[in-house]
Amino acid sequence: MTDDTLMDRIFAYFDKGMRQYLDLENFVMMMSLFIRGSLEEKIDYCFQVYNLLKDGFLIKDTIVPLMRKYIVRQPADEDVEEAIR
């Protein structure tokens, strides 16, 4: 998944009507989730963004490349693959 794909998934989460734009209500809902959302709401949001097949499962082949990109490098004795597990 590229950064563009990730941004598209984030946008799609809030564009419930699949209209390709966010109206004021969608924008306020987005900001409210980021600022005041509960931990459960934020977890659901993250899960839905990465649930590419919309089947309720996260696939290792999709998640590992994304995590590898954003994980902070560990000391030389720790492998990135090990940090992800």
PDB file with one MODEL, atoms N, CA, C and O in Angstrom:
MODEL        1
ATOM      1  N   MET A   1       0.853  -1.169   0.000  1.00  0.00           N
ATOM      2  CA  MET A   1       0.000   0.000   0.000  1.00  0.00           C
ATOM      3  C   MET A   1       0.899   1.232   0.000  1.00  0.00           C
ATOM      4  O   MET A   1       1.814   1.342   0.816  1.00  0.00           O
ATOM      5  N   THR A   2       0.638   2.136  -0.898  1.00  0.00           N
ATOM      6  CA  THR A   2       1.424   3.365  -0.972  1.00  0.00           C
ATOM      7  C   THR A   2       0.803   4.421  -0.062  1.00  0.00           C
ATOM      8  O   THR A   2      -0.298   4.245   0.461  1.00  0.00           O
ATOM      9  N   ASP A   3       1.528   5.516   0.114  1.00  0.00           N
ATOM     10  CA  ASP A   3       0.987   6.624   0.911  1.00  0.00           C
ATOM     11  C   ASP A   3      -0.299   7.154   0.287  1.00  0.00           C
ATOM     12  O   ASP A   3      -1.237   7.509   1.000  1.00  0.00           O
ATOM     13  N   ASP A   4      -0.345   7.210  -1.063  1.00  0.00           N
ATOM     14  CA  ASP A   4      -1.554   7.678  -1.741  1.00  0.00           C
ATOM     15  C   ASP A   4      -2.732   6.750  -1.462  1.00  0.00           C
ATOM     16  O   ASP A   4      -3.850   7.206  -1.227  1.00  0.00           O
ATOM     17  N   THR A   5      -2.474   5.455  -1.489  1.00  0.00           N
ATOM     18  CA  THR A   5      -3.529   4.490  -1.198  1.00  0.00           C
ATOM     19  C   THR A   5      -4.011   4.647   0.231  1.00  0.00           C
ATOM     20  O   THR A   5      -5.213   4.600   0.494  1.00  0.00           O
ATOM     21  N   LEU A   6      -3.089   4.830   1.145  1.00  0.00           N
ATOM     22  CA  LEU A   6      -3.461   5.026   2.546  1.00  0.00           C
ATOM     23  C   LEU A   6      -4.314   6.286   2.702  1.00  0.00           C
ATOM     24  O   LEU A   6      -5.316   6.269   3.417  1.00  0.00           O
ATOM     25  N   MET A   7      -3.932   7.359   2.051  1.00  0.00           N
ATOM     26  CA  MET A   7      -4.719   8.595   2.121  1.00  0.00           C
ATOM     27  C   MET A   7      -6.110   8.383   1.523  1.00  0.00           C
ATOM     28  O   MET A   7      -7.096   8.904   2.044  1.00  0.00           O
ATOM     29  N   ASP A   8      -6.192   7.620   0.432  1.00  0.00           N
ATOM     30  CA  ASP A   8      -7.494   7.305  -0.162  1.00  0.00           C
ATOM     31  C   ASP A   8      -8.364   6.522   0.815  1.00  0.00           C
ATOM     32  O   ASP A   8      -9.567   6.770   0.905  1.00  0.00           O
ATOM     33  N   ARG A   9      -7.775   5.581   1.545  1.00  0.00           N
ATOM     34  CA  ARG A   9      -8.515   4.771   2.516  1.00  0.00           C
ATOM     35  C   ARG A   9      -8.997   5.641   3.682  1.00  0.00           C
ATOM     36  O   ARG A   9     -10.117   5.472   4.164  1.00  0.00           O
ATOM     37  N   ILE A  10      -8.157   6.560   4.129  1.00  0.00           N
ATOM     38  CA  ILE A  10      -8.553   7.469   5.207  1.00  0.00           C
ATOM     39  C   ILE A  10      -9.720   8.335   4.743  1.00  0.00           C
ATOM     40  O   ILE A  10     -10.695   8.513   5.472  1.00  0.00           O
ATOM     41  N   PHE A  11      -9.618   8.868   3.537  1.00  0.00           N
ATOM     42  CA  PHE A  11     -10.687   9.700   2.984  1.00  0.00           C
ATOM     43  C   PHE A  11     -11.977   8.890   2.852  1.00  0.00           C
ATOM     44  O   PHE A  11     -13.052   9.366   3.216  1.00  0.00           O
ATOM     45  N   ALA A  12     -11.868   7.665   2.331  1.00  0.00           N
ATOM     46  CA  ALA A  12     -13.052   6.825   2.118  1.00  0.00           C
ATOM     47  C   ALA A  12     -13.764   6.506   3.426  1.00  0.00           C
ATOM     48  O   ALA A  12     -14.986   6.360   3.445  1.00  0.00           O
ATOM     49  N   TYR A  13     -13.019   6.397   4.510  1.00  0.00           N
ATOM     50  CA  TYR A  13     -13.629   6.109   5.811  1.00  0.00           C
ATOM     51  C   TYR A  13     -14.643   7.193   6.175  1.00  0.00           C
ATOM     52  O   TYR A  13     -15.688   6.890   6.750  1.00  0.00           O
ATOM     53  N   PHE A  14     -14.351   8.428   5.852  1.00  0.00           N
ATOM     54  CA  PHE A  14     -15.231   9.539   6.205  1.00  0.00           C
ATOM     55  C   PHE A  14     -16.212   9.891   5.092  1.00  0.00           C
ATOM     56  O   PHE A  14     -17.221  10.547   5.350  1.00  0.00           O
ATOM     57  N   ASP A  15     -15.939   9.473   3.875  1.00  0.00           N
ATOM     58  CA  ASP A  15     -16.824   9.741   2.741  1.00  0.00           C
ATOM     59  C   ASP A  15     -17.826   8.597   2.619  1.00  0.00           C
ATOM     60  O   ASP A  15     -17.774   7.810   1.674  1.00  0.00           O
ATOM     61  N   LYS A  16     -18.736   8.516   3.583  1.00  0.00           N
ATOM     62  CA  LYS A  16     -19.672   7.388   3.659  1.00  0.00           C
ATOM     63  C   LYS A  16     -20.558   7.274   2.422  1.00  0.00           C
ATOM     64  O   LYS A  16     -20.929   6.167   2.032  1.00  0.00           O
ATOM     65  N   GLY A  17     -20.901   8.395   1.804  1.00  0.00           N
ATOM     66  CA  GLY A  17     -21.757   8.364   0.626  1.00  0.00           C
ATOM     67  C   GLY A  17     -21.002   8.125  -0.664  1.00  0.00           C
ATOM     68  O   GLY A  17     -21.596   8.124  -1.742  1.00  0.00           O
ATOM     69  N   MET A  18     -19.703   7.923  -0.566  1.00  0.00           N
ATOM     70  CA  MET A  18     -18.834   7.710  -1.734  1.00  0.00           C
ATOM     71  C   MET A  18     -19.048   8.798  -2.789  1.00  0.00           C
ATOM     72  O   MET A  18     -19.177   8.518  -3.981  1.00  0.00           O
ATOM     73  N   ARG A  19     -19.083  10.051  -2.310  1.00  0.00           N
ATOM     74  CA  ARG A  19     -19.331  11.183  -3.199  1.00  0.00           C
ATOM     75  C   ARG A  19     -18.054  11.837  -3.701  1.00  0.00           C
ATOM     76  O   ARG A  19     -18.102  12.728  -4.548  1.00  0.00           O
ATOM     77  N   GLN A  20     -16.907  11.396  -3.180  1.00  0.00           N
ATOM     78  CA  GLN A  20     -15.600  11.935  -3.552  1.00  0.00           C
ATOM     79  C   GLN A  20     -15.362  13.340  -3.013  1.00  0.00           C
ATOM     80  O   GLN A  20     -14.496  14.062  -3.507  1.00  0.00           O
ATOM     81  N   TYR A  21     -16.129  13.723  -2.001  1.00  0.00           N
ATOM     82  CA  TYR A  21     -15.883  14.978  -1.292  1.00  0.00           C
ATOM     83  C   TYR A  21     -16.428  14.838   0.124  1.00  0.00           C
ATOM     84  O   TYR A  21     -17.287  13.999   0.393  1.00  0.00           O
ATOM     85  N   LEU A  22     -15.923  15.662   1.011  1.00  0.00           N
ATOM     86  CA  LEU A  22     -16.430  15.698   2.379  1.00  0.00           C
ATOM     87  C   LEU A  22     -17.214  16.984   2.570  1.00  0.00           C
ATOM     88  O   LEU A  22     -16.710  18.072   2.289  1.00  0.00           O
ATOM     89  N   ASP A  23     -18.437  16.861   3.042  1.00  0.00           N
ATOM     90  CA  ASP A  23     -19.194  18.063   3.365  1.00  0.00           C
ATOM     91  C   ASP A  23     -18.841  18.484   4.791  1.00  0.00           C
ATOM     92  O   ASP A  23     -18.025  17.837   5.447  1.00  0.00           O
ATOM     93  N   LEU A  24     -19.440  19.542   5.259  1.00  0.00           N
ATOM     94  CA  LEU A  24     -19.123  20.067   6.588  1.00  0.00           C
ATOM     95  C   LEU A  24     -19.366  19.014   7.672  1.00  0.00           C
ATOM     96  O   LEU A  24     -18.562  18.872   8.593  1.00  0.00           O
ATOM     97  N   GLU A  25     -20.469  18.278   7.561  1.00  0.00           N
ATOM     98  CA  GLU A  25     -20.785  17.261   8.570  1.00  0.00           C
ATOM     99  C   GLU A  25     -19.705  16.174   8.611  1.00  0.00           C
ATOM    100  O   GLU A  25     -19.266  15.772   9.689  1.00  0.00           O
ATOM    101  N   ASN A  26     -19.278  15.699   7.433  1.00  0.00           N
ATOM    102  CA  ASN A  26     -18.215  14.683   7.385  1.00  0.00           C
ATOM    103  C   ASN A  26     -16.915  15.217   7.976  1.00  0.00           C
ATOM    104  O   ASN A  26     -16.220  14.514   8.710  1.00  0.00           O
ATOM    105  N   PHE A  27     -16.599  16.453   7.653  1.00  0.00           N
ATOM    106  CA  PHE A  27     -15.365  17.056   8.149  1.00  0.00           C
ATOM    107  C   PHE A  27     -15.392  17.176   9.672  1.00  0.00           C
ATOM    108  O   PHE A  27     -14.407  16.870  10.344  1.00  0.00           O
ATOM    109  N   VAL A  28     -16.532  17.626  10.212  1.00  0.00           N
ATOM    110  CA  VAL A  28     -16.659  17.761  11.665  1.00  0.00           C
ATOM    111  C   VAL A  28     -16.577  16.387  12.329  1.00  0.00           C
ATOM    112  O   VAL A  28     -15.962  16.254  13.387  1.00  0.00           O
ATOM    113  N   MET A  29     -17.182  15.368  11.729  1.00  0.00           N
ATOM    114  CA  MET A  29     -17.099  14.010  12.278  1.00  0.00           C
ATOM    115  C   MET A  29     -15.650  13.531  12.301  1.00  0.00           C
ATOM    116  O   MET A  29     -15.209  12.904  13.264  1.00  0.00           O
ATOM    117  N   MET A  30     -14.913  13.833  11.231  1.00  0.00           N
ATOM    118  CA  MET A  30     -13.513  13.436  11.154  1.00  0.00           C
ATOM    119  C   MET A  30     -12.706  14.117  12.256  1.00  0.00           C
ATOM    120  O   MET A  30     -11.955  13.456  12.974  1.00  0.00           O
ATOM    121  N   MET A  31     -12.855  15.415  12.390  1.00  0.00           N
ATOM    122  CA  MET A  31     -12.106  16.150  13.400  1.00  0.00           C
ATOM    123  C   MET A  31     -12.504  15.708  14.809  1.00  0.00           C
ATOM    124  O   MET A  31     -11.657  15.617  15.698  1.00  0.00           O
ATOM    125  N   SER A  32     -13.779  15.438  15.008  1.00  0.00           N
ATOM    126  CA  SER A  32     -14.253  14.989  16.310  1.00  0.00           C
ATOM    127  C   SER A  32     -13.628  13.649  16.686  1.00  0.00           C
ATOM    128  O   SER A  32     -13.238  13.444  17.835  1.00  0.00           O
ATOM    129  N   LEU A  33     -13.532  12.745  15.727  1.00  0.00           N
ATOM    130  CA  LEU A  33     -12.905  11.450  16.001  1.00  0.00           C
ATOM    131  C   LEU A  33     -11.448  11.634  16.393  1.00  0.00           C
ATOM    132  O   LEU A  33     -10.985  11.039  17.366  1.00  0.00           O
ATOM    133  N   PHE A  34     -10.727  12.451  15.642  1.00  0.00           N
ATOM    134  CA  PHE A  34      -9.307  12.651  15.923  1.00  0.00           C
ATOM    135  C   PHE A  34      -9.074  13.361  17.257  1.00  0.00           C
ATOM    136  O   PHE A  34      -8.121  13.048  17.969  1.00  0.00           O
ATOM    137  N   ILE A  35      -9.942  14.313  17.595  1.00  0.00           N
ATOM    138  CA  ILE A  35      -9.726  15.128  18.790  1.00  0.00           C
ATOM    139  C   ILE A  35     -10.382  14.530  20.033  1.00  0.00           C
ATOM    140  O   ILE A  35      -9.770  14.492  21.101  1.00  0.00           O
ATOM    141  N   ARG A  36     -11.620  14.065  19.900  1.00  0.00           N
ATOM    142  CA  ARG A  36     -12.378  13.640  21.078  1.00  0.00           C
ATOM    143  C   ARG A  36     -12.836  12.188  21.042  1.00  0.00           C
ATOM    144  O   ARG A  36     -13.537  11.739  21.949  1.00  0.00           O
ATOM    145  N   GLY A  37     -12.458  11.465  20.027  1.00  0.00           N
ATOM    146  CA  GLY A  37     -12.913  10.084  19.918  1.00  0.00           C
ATOM    147  C   GLY A  37     -12.391   9.217  21.049  1.00  0.00           C
ATOM    148  O   GLY A  37     -11.297   9.435  21.569  1.00  0.00           O
ATOM    149  N   SER A  38     -13.194   8.233  21.418  1.00  0.00           N
ATOM    150  CA  SER A  38     -12.761   7.292  22.453  1.00  0.00           C
ATOM    151  C   SER A  38     -11.676   6.386  21.871  1.00  0.00           C
ATOM    152  O   SER A  38     -11.489   6.329  20.656  1.00  0.00           O
ATOM    153  N   LEU A  39     -10.984   5.700  22.727  1.00  0.00           N
ATOM    154  CA  LEU A  39      -9.960   4.759  22.275  1.00  0.00           C
ATOM    155  C   LEU A  39     -10.584   3.706  21.367  1.00  0.00           C
ATOM    156  O   LEU A  39     -10.000   3.342  20.346  1.00  0.00           O
ATOM    157  N   GLU A  40     -11.762   3.217  21.729  1.00  0.00           N
ATOM    158  CA  GLU A  40     -12.449   2.205  20.918  1.00  0.00           C
ATOM    159  C   GLU A  40     -12.771   2.746  19.523  1.00  0.00           C
ATOM    160  O   GLU A  40     -12.595   2.037  18.532  1.00  0.00           O
ATOM    161  N   GLU A  41     -13.236   3.987  19.436  1.00  0.00           N
ATOM    162  CA  GLU A  41     -13.545   4.594  18.135  1.00  0.00           C
ATOM    163  C   GLU A  41     -12.284   4.748  17.293  1.00  0.00           C
ATOM    164  O   GLU A  41     -12.308   4.506  16.086  1.00  0.00           O
ATOM    165  N   LYS A  42     -11.197   5.147  17.918  1.00  0.00           N
ATOM    166  CA  LYS A  42      -9.940   5.311  17.183  1.00  0.00           C
ATOM    167  C   LYS A  42      -9.386   3.972  16.724  1.00  0.00           C
ATOM    168  O   LYS A  42      -8.821   3.875  15.635  1.00  0.00           O
ATOM    169  N   ILE A  43      -9.540   2.941  17.541  1.00  0.00           N
ATOM    170  CA  ILE A  43      -9.098   1.602  17.147  1.00  0.00           C
ATOM    171  C   ILE A  43      -9.920   1.114  15.960  1.00  0.00           C
ATOM    172  O   ILE A  43      -9.371   0.568  15.003  1.00  0.00           O
ATOM    173  N   ASP A  44     -11.238   1.310  16.019  1.00  0.00           N
ATOM    174  CA  ASP A  44     -12.100   0.904  14.903  1.00  0.00           C
ATOM    175  C   ASP A  44     -11.715   1.644  13.629  1.00  0.00           C
ATOM    176  O   ASP A  44     -11.648   1.046  12.555  1.00  0.00           O
ATOM    177  N   TYR A  45     -11.466   2.927  13.745  1.00  0.00           N
ATOM    178  CA  TYR A  45     -11.042   3.727  12.589  1.00  0.00           C
ATOM    179  C   TYR A  45      -9.770   3.151  11.971  1.00  0.00           C
ATOM    180  O   TYR A  45      -9.715   2.925  10.762  1.00  0.00           O
ATOM    181  N   CYS A  46      -8.759   2.916  12.786  1.00  0.00           N
ATOM    182  CA  CYS A  46      -7.490   2.369  12.278  1.00  0.00           C
ATOM    183  C   CYS A  46      -7.704   1.017  11.623  1.00  0.00           C
ATOM    184  O   CYS A  46      -7.164   0.745  10.550  1.00  0.00           O
ATOM    185  N   PHE A  47      -8.487   0.178  12.266  1.00  0.00           N
ATOM    186  CA  PHE A  47      -8.742  -1.152  11.708  1.00  0.00           C
ATOM    187  C   PHE A  47      -9.418  -1.040  10.349  1.00  0.00           C
ATOM    188  O   PHE A  47      -9.016  -1.714   9.400  1.00  0.00           O
ATOM    189  N   GLN A  48     -10.435  -0.200  10.245  1.00  0.00           N
ATOM    190  CA  GLN A  48     -11.167  -0.072   8.983  1.00  0.00           C
ATOM    191  C   GLN A  48     -10.292   0.485   7.865  1.00  0.00           C
ATOM    192  O   GLN A  48     -10.435   0.087   6.709  1.00  0.00           O
ATOM    193  N   VAL A  49      -9.399   1.391   8.198  1.00  0.00           N
ATOM    194  CA  VAL A  49      -8.499   1.947   7.180  1.00  0.00           C
ATOM    195  C   VAL A  49      -7.596   0.857   6.603  1.00  0.00           C
ATOM    196  O   VAL A  49      -7.344   0.832   5.399  1.00  0.00           O
ATOM    197  N   TYR A  50      -7.111  -0.041   7.456  1.00  0.00           N
ATOM    198  CA  TYR A  50      -6.201  -1.094   7.007  1.00  0.00           C
ATOM    199  C   TYR A  50      -6.920  -2.361   6.563  1.00  0.00           C
ATOM    200  O   TYR A  50      -6.274  -3.258   6.021  1.00  0.00           O
ATOM    201  N   ASN A  51      -8.204  -2.470   6.766  1.00  0.00           N
ATOM    202  CA  ASN A  51      -8.984  -3.635   6.362  1.00  0.00           C
ATOM    203  C   ASN A  51      -9.357  -3.493   4.885  1.00  0.00           C
ATOM    204  O   ASN A  51     -10.508  -3.220   4.544  1.00  0.00           O
ATOM    205  N   LEU A  52      -8.373  -3.681   4.027  1.00  0.00           N
ATOM    206  CA  LEU A  52      -8.532  -3.402   2.604  1.00  0.00           C
ATOM    207  C   LEU A  52      -9.636  -4.213   1.943  1.00  0.00           C
ATOM    208  O   LEU A  52     -10.353  -3.692   1.088  1.00  0.00           O
ATOM    209  N   LEU A  53      -9.784  -5.458   2.316  1.00  0.00           N
ATOM    210  CA  LEU A  53     -10.792  -6.309   1.694  1.00  0.00           C
ATOM    211  C   LEU A  53     -12.163  -6.173   2.352  1.00  0.00           C
ATOM    212  O   LEU A  53     -13.132  -6.789   1.911  1.00  0.00           O
ATOM    213  N   LYS A  54     -12.239  -5.368   3.404  1.00  0.00           N
ATOM    214  CA  LYS A  54     -13.485  -5.136   4.146  1.00  0.00           C
ATOM    215  C   LYS A  54     -14.122  -6.452   4.582  1.00  0.00           C
ATOM    216  O   LYS A  54     -15.340  -6.622   4.518  1.00  0.00           O
ATOM    217  N   ASP A  55     -13.271  -7.379   5.027  1.00  0.00           N
ATOM    218  CA  ASP A  55     -13.756  -8.688   5.444  1.00  0.00           C
ATOM    219  C   ASP A  55     -13.594  -8.925   6.942  1.00  0.00           C
ATOM    220  O   ASP A  55     -13.873 -10.018   7.435  1.00  0.00           O
ATOM    221  N   GLY A  56     -13.143  -7.902   7.663  1.00  0.00           N
ATOM    222  CA  GLY A  56     -12.980  -8.043   9.099  1.00  0.00           C
ATOM    223  C   GLY A  56     -11.660  -8.644   9.526  1.00  0.00           C
ATOM    224  O   GLY A  56     -11.484  -9.007  10.689  1.00  0.00           O
ATOM    225  N   PHE A  57     -10.719  -8.754   8.579  1.00  0.00           N
ATOM    226  CA  PHE A  57      -9.411  -9.328   8.880  1.00  0.00           C
ATOM    227  C   PHE A  57      -8.313  -8.441   8.321  1.00  0.00           C
ATOM    228  O   PHE A  57      -8.484  -7.813   7.276  1.00  0.00           O
ATOM    229  N   LEU A  58      -7.188  -8.392   9.015  1.00  0.00           N
ATOM    230  CA  LEU A  58      -6.006  -7.705   8.511  1.00  0.00           C
ATOM    231  C   LEU A  58      -5.031  -8.772   8.033  1.00  0.00           C
ATOM    232  O   LEU A  58      -4.718  -9.711   8.765  1.00  0.00           O
ATOM    233  N   ILE A  59      -4.560  -8.623   6.816  1.00  0.00           N
ATOM    234  CA  ILE A  59      -3.691  -9.614   6.196  1.00  0.00           C
ATOM    235  C   ILE A  59      -2.234  -9.225   6.416  1.00  0.00           C
ATOM    236  O   ILE A  59      -1.848  -8.077   6.194  1.00  0.00           O
ATOM    237  N   LYS A  60      -1.433 -10.187   6.853  1.00  0.00           N
ATOM    238  CA  LYS A  60      -0.021  -9.938   7.151  1.00  0.00           C
ATOM    239  C   LYS A  60       0.698  -9.315   5.956  1.00  0.00           C
ATOM    240  O   LYS A  60       1.491  -8.391   6.132  1.00  0.00           O
ATOM    241  N   ASP A  61       0.434  -9.804   4.750  1.00  0.00           N
ATOM    242  CA  ASP A  61       1.118  -9.284   3.561  1.00  0.00           C
ATOM    243  C   ASP A  61       0.799  -7.816   3.308  1.00  0.00           C
ATOM    244  O   ASP A  61       1.554  -7.132   2.616  1.00  0.00           O
ATOM    245  N   THR A  62      -0.291  -7.331   3.850  1.00  0.00           N
ATOM    246  CA  THR A  62      -0.654  -5.921   3.712  1.00  0.00           C
ATOM    247  C   THR A  62      -0.096  -5.092   4.862  1.00  0.00           C
ATOM    248  O   THR A  62       0.398  -3.985   4.647  1.00  0.00           O
ATOM    249  N   ILE A  63      -0.172  -5.614   6.066  1.00  0.00           N
ATOM    250  CA  ILE A  63       0.211  -4.864   7.260  1.00  0.00           C
ATOM    251  C   ILE A  63       1.718  -4.740   7.426  1.00  0.00           C
ATOM    252  O   ILE A  63       2.210  -3.661   7.755  1.00  0.00           O
ATOM    253  N   VAL A  64       2.460  -5.821   7.206  1.00  0.00           N
ATOM    254  CA  VAL A  64       3.908  -5.805   7.460  1.00  0.00           C
ATOM    255  C   VAL A  64       4.620  -4.723   6.651  1.00  0.00           C
ATOM    256  O   VAL A  64       5.417  -3.980   7.224  1.00  0.00           O
ATOM    257  N   PRO A  65       4.369  -4.598   5.338  1.00  0.00           N
ATOM    258  CA  PRO A  65       5.053  -3.517   4.606  1.00  0.00           C
ATOM    259  C   PRO A  65       4.723  -2.124   5.147  1.00  0.00           C
ATOM    260  O   PRO A  65       5.588  -1.248   5.169  1.00  0.00           O
ATOM    261  N   LEU A  66       3.496  -1.919   5.578  1.00  0.00           N
ATOM    262  CA  LEU A  66       3.118  -0.620   6.145  1.00  0.00           C
ATOM    263  C   LEU A  66       3.823  -0.373   7.462  1.00  0.00           C
ATOM    264  O   LEU A  66       4.339   0.719   7.701  1.00  0.00           O
ATOM    265  N   MET A  67       3.847  -1.375   8.314  1.00  0.00           N
ATOM    266  CA  MET A  67       4.493  -1.220   9.610  1.00  0.00           C
ATOM    267  C   MET A  67       5.994  -1.032   9.449  1.00  0.00           C
ATOM    268  O   MET A  67       6.612  -0.258  10.179  1.00  0.00           O
ATOM    269  N   ARG A  68       6.571  -1.736   8.500  1.00  0.00           N
ATOM    270  CA  ARG A  68       8.012  -1.628   8.268  1.00  0.00           C
ATOM    271  C   ARG A  68       8.376  -0.182   7.922  1.00  0.00           C
ATOM    272  O   ARG A  68       9.429   0.318   8.319  1.00  0.00           O
ATOM    273  N   LYS A  69       7.505   0.465   7.190  1.00  0.00           N
ATOM    274  CA  LYS A  69       7.769   1.835   6.757  1.00  0.00           C
ATOM    275  C   LYS A  69       7.733   2.821   7.925  1.00  0.00           C
ATOM    276  O   LYS A  69       8.462   3.813   7.921  1.00  0.00           O
ATOM    277  N   TYR A  70       6.892   2.555   8.921  1.00  0.00           N
ATOM    278  CA  TYR A  70       6.689   3.523   9.989  1.00  0.00           C
ATOM    279  C   TYR A  70       7.323   3.152  11.317  1.00  0.00           C
ATOM    280  O   TYR A  70       7.290   3.943  12.260  1.00  0.00           O
ATOM    281  N   ILE A  71       7.897   1.968  11.408  1.00  0.00           N
ATOM    282  CA  ILE A  71       8.521   1.542  12.673  1.00  0.00           C
ATOM    283  C   ILE A  71       9.850   2.249  12.852  1.00  0.00           C
ATOM    284  O   ILE A  71      10.623   2.394  11.905  1.00  0.00           O
ATOM    285  N   VAL A  72      10.104   2.680  14.053  1.00  0.00           N
ATOM    286  CA  VAL A  72      11.381   3.315  14.377  1.00  0.00           C
ATOM    287  C   VAL A  72      12.444   2.230  14.418  1.00  0.00           C
ATOM    288  O   VAL A  72      12.238   1.168  15.006  1.00  0.00           O
ATOM    289  N   ARG A  73      13.561   2.499  13.803  1.00  0.00           N
ATOM    290  CA  ARG A  73      14.645   1.513  13.769  1.00  0.00           C
ATOM    291  C   ARG A  73      15.128   1.205  15.176  1.00  0.00           C
ATOM    292  O   ARG A  73      15.329   2.100  15.997  1.00  0.00           O
ATOM    293  N   GLN A  74      15.306  -0.066  15.429  1.00  0.00           N
ATOM    294  CA  GLN A  74      15.805  -0.541  16.707  1.00  0.00           C
ATOM    295  C   GLN A  74      17.322  -0.688  16.622  1.00  0.00           C
ATOM    296  O   GLN A  74      17.888  -0.628  15.530  1.00  0.00           O
ATOM    297  N   PRO A  75      17.983  -0.878  17.757  1.00  0.00           N
ATOM    298  CA  PRO A  75      19.427  -1.134  17.719  1.00  0.00           C
ATOM    299  C   PRO A  75      19.741  -2.286  16.766  1.00  0.00           C
ATOM    300  O   PRO A  75      18.883  -3.122  16.481  1.00  0.00           O
ATOM    301  N   ALA A  76      20.962  -2.319  16.286  1.00  0.00           N
ATOM    302  CA  ALA A  76      21.368  -3.279  15.256  1.00  0.00           C
ATOM    303  C   ALA A  76      21.043  -4.721  15.612  1.00  0.00           C
ATOM    304  O   ALA A  76      20.836  -5.538  14.714  1.00  0.00           O
ATOM    305  N   ASP A  77      20.992  -5.055  16.890  1.00  0.00           N
ATOM    306  CA  ASP A  77      20.733  -6.446  17.257  1.00  0.00           C
ATOM    307  C   ASP A  77      19.259  -6.825  17.138  1.00  0.00           C
ATOM    308  O   ASP A  77      18.923  -8.005  17.247  1.00  0.00           O
ATOM    309  N   GLU A  78      18.379  -5.862  16.920  1.00  0.00           N
ATOM    310  CA  GLU A  78      16.963  -6.171  16.745  1.00  0.00           C
ATOM    311  C   GLU A  78      16.571  -5.957  15.292  1.00  0.00           C
ATOM    312  O   GLU A  78      16.792  -4.888  14.723  1.00  0.00           O
ATOM    313  N   ASP A  79      16.001  -6.966  14.719  1.00  0.00           N
ATOM    314  CA  ASP A  79      15.562  -6.930  13.337  1.00  0.00           C
ATOM    315  C   ASP A  79      14.186  -6.263  13.266  1.00  0.00           C
ATOM    316  O   ASP A  79      13.374  -6.419  14.178  1.00  0.00           O
ATOM    317  N   VAL A  80      13.923  -5.525  12.190  1.00  0.00           N
ATOM    318  CA  VAL A  80      12.623  -4.879  12.010  1.00  0.00           C
ATOM    319  C   VAL A  80      11.525  -5.935  11.987  1.00  0.00           C
ATOM    320  O   VAL A  80      10.459  -5.732  12.568  1.00  0.00           O
ATOM    321  N   GLU A  81      11.776  -7.055  11.323  1.00  0.00           N
ATOM    322  CA  GLU A  81      10.785  -8.132  11.287  1.00  0.00           C
ATOM    323  C   GLU A  81      10.434  -8.587  12.702  1.00  0.00           C
ATOM    324  O   GLU A  81       9.269  -8.852  13.000  1.00  0.00           O
ATOM    325  N   GLU A  82      11.419  -8.675  13.556  1.00  0.00           N
ATOM    326  CA  GLU A  82      11.194  -9.101  14.934  1.00  0.00           C
ATOM    327  C   GLU A  82      10.390  -8.048  15.700  1.00  0.00           C
ATOM    328  O   GLU A  82       9.556  -8.399  16.534  1.00  0.00           O
ATOM    329  N   ALA A  83      10.627  -6.778  15.430  1.00  0.00           N
ATOM    330  CA  ALA A  83       9.903  -5.701  16.107  1.00  0.00           C
ATOM    331  C   ALA A  83       8.425  -5.720  15.736  1.00  0.00           C
ATOM    332  O   ALA A  83       7.574  -5.374  16.555  1.00  0.00           O
ATOM    333  N   ILE A  84       8.118  -6.121  14.513  1.00  0.00           N
ATOM    334  CA  ILE A  84       6.735  -6.166  14.047  1.00  0.00           C
ATOM    335  C   ILE A  84       5.971  -7.292  14.724  1.00  0.00           C
ATOM    336  O   ILE A  84       4.785  -7.143  15.019  1.00  0.00           O
ATOM    337  N   ARG A  85       6.627  -8.407  14.972  1.00  0.00           N
ATOM    338  CA  ARG A  85       5.955  -9.567  15.580  1.00  0.00           C
ATOM    339  C   ARG A  85       5.651  -9.244  16.986  1.00  0.00           C
ATOM    340  O   ARG A  85       5.085 -10.071  17.701  1.00  0.00           O
TER     341      ARG A  85
ENDMDL
END
